[in-house]
């Protein structure tokens, strides 16, 4: 994908309710977690699985996560 296409795809996914931004910090947790944008908290619920994952650099988005 071109950088322009990647930016467009990320914008679409960030606005899609099926997709959730997740994080991973091996120093604090050994699993992925949801990123709570509303409260600006770094740790939300632990993610057990997802149907699909899209990663670009440090940004990780997961589709239809199971907590």
Secondary structure, DSSP 8 states (H G I E B T S, - for coil): --HHHHHHHHHHHHT-TTEEEEE--TTT-SS-EE-BTTTTBS---B--B-SEEEEETTEEEEES-B-
